[in-house]
Amino acid sequence: MKDFLDELEDELSGDSRTRISQEKVQVSPEWNTQKPEKVAQNNIQKRSHNTSLPQKQYKNTPQNRRVTQQGNNDEKTYHKYGRKIIEFPETKFFLPTLREGYTRYIPIGGNNEIGAKNMGMVQYGDDILLIDCGVQFAEPEMLWADYSIPDVSFLTKYTKNIKWFIITHAHLDHIGALKNILPVLDMPVLYGTKLTLWLVKKAITEVWLLPYAKFVEIDAGVENTTKIGQFQVEFFSVNHSIPDCAWLYIETPGGAKFVHTGDFKIDHTPRLDKPADFERYEEIGNRGITMLLSDSTGSTTKGFSMSEKEVGDTLEKIVSEWTKGRLLIAAFSSWISRVQQLIDIAEKYDKYIFLSGRSMVENIQVAQKLWYLSMKPWTIKKLTAKNTESIPPHKQIIITTWSQWEEFSALQRMAEGKHNAITIQAGDTVVFSSSVVPGNERSVAGVINKLLRYGVKIITKADAPVHTSGNAYQEEQKIFVRLFRPKYFMPIYGDLYFRTRHAETAVQSWVKESNVLLLDNGNIIDFAPNGSVFRSKIKVPIQEYVIDGNGMGLTTSHVIKAREQMMNAGVLVIQLTVDKKSRAILAPLRLETRWLVYVDEVRYLHKVIIKKTREIYENTVKAVPDMEEKDLLRILRTDLEQFILKRIEREPMIIPIVTMV
Ligand SMILES: [Zn+2]
């Protein structure tokens, strides 16, 4: 096994090798052995002074923050935990007072999007417990920013009250924003299952936060009750599309009893996890659940989702009937049970597995390290041109990443003939053992078309059951509602359409229609000790923050708007050199345009724009000879905008420059 891991490490880039070795050094066994109460207690002691919720006059000046001023502008760079961290702007918003004995829930992210940015908070007294912290991959309106993260600006003044983060599972829409948000909230202790925490560690190691993080590992497969602050929390194993997922039972001293499903499906024959333990589920249901918060991702599909076993059976049938060329399986890199099924099949039919794509290699590496996978030492071979040439093609199963958000996922590179170890050949078979993320249909079709040109055989889930959903369909959702029989029901993880469908399913199976809580991100609900619910008229202001390189900004910011303008109509820069005193133009005007018009139009249009700019400038200076430069520039820009719009019906970004000499 060791050889295989070493080989995989070699395949990673130098950069990621450094990160992995860092991980090995930093991960001391102590985080594994610490008792939950002890770690939590230590953490509380560290932050124990005055943890009551800040009131309105509170000033946000944390002691350990060093603020440096950059150059002459007002931008501030904040250093914390040895590195620059993003900084949410201070907000004037304060959480409304929570009455004694009441329990509060606020969805922070994930309720206005689908499969993205999941995050919520539970508050009792002065304690705030956070659940999950995911990203949203770039949407077209983010204009190639990297990803967007939950808006926690309102929480930054409550860092003393936020000591704990519960993570339900390791998908990026549940953990991806931790690397940005953990330091902003002063590194709350992370609670989760073994695989989840390892993948969290991997993510935060990338930004060098591991030495500052604290973890409490929970085995969701055995009975457990963890006291987290004033909250009583139990973790339960649940089936999904990555191993070691948990759903949560959270009870507060005020009598609120929440069940939070995380992402879930019901699979009676999963490959790596255990089937759902309905007896334990029902026992929780018998406690009298105040509110069920349930995953809405699959809520628009009728029936039951297929078992992972059926996918395995189909893949086995494909392998048993396959006689020539190589077999490429395109799969999501976190679907570790799918990889295990392919390992089982390869060993049964005397084939070899190659892994392609960094995230696939890294995830399998972690799963291997933690003994989630079982395999013979020789089944997985290192993906090199030498190895693929020395093994007959029909003995090679190549499992490749297929992240449709990444332009350069391994399969995409292969389809474009840019992969360093795999050249697609006529006679190969490509199986799409994955679903199409809504909105990505065209890019998927584009990759399939490129592959078909090589003469390969394509198999998708439209041809055979080579993929199943990791999220419950309507009938599975009904089973959860029936098992927990909650008084109130809150569909989570989905936009209004998905949540509304889920609400209908819940009402059909148990919940009173008036007890459905359809909450947008930022809505606040408080549960009284007698179980009644109060929906606050006050809403947390939640905005759309994007991460772009090292920086962060709002999607409504002028930067994103300017990018949109440049993308839509190009850029025009015009420079005038004028006499400081007389304001007379001293030299020919210089005009540069980018992506403004097609080549044929350029020369003529340039002449016209230069003439018009000269005219606008001279008329303006004649009317007001001592006009301030910024006003002059504004007039030049707006008049040129109107002129160009009329002339070519386009609205490029216009940048006038007046150099006075
Ligand atoms: Zn998930």
Residues whose N, C-alpha, C, O or C-beta is under 5 A from the ligand:
A	BS01	ZN	H171 D263
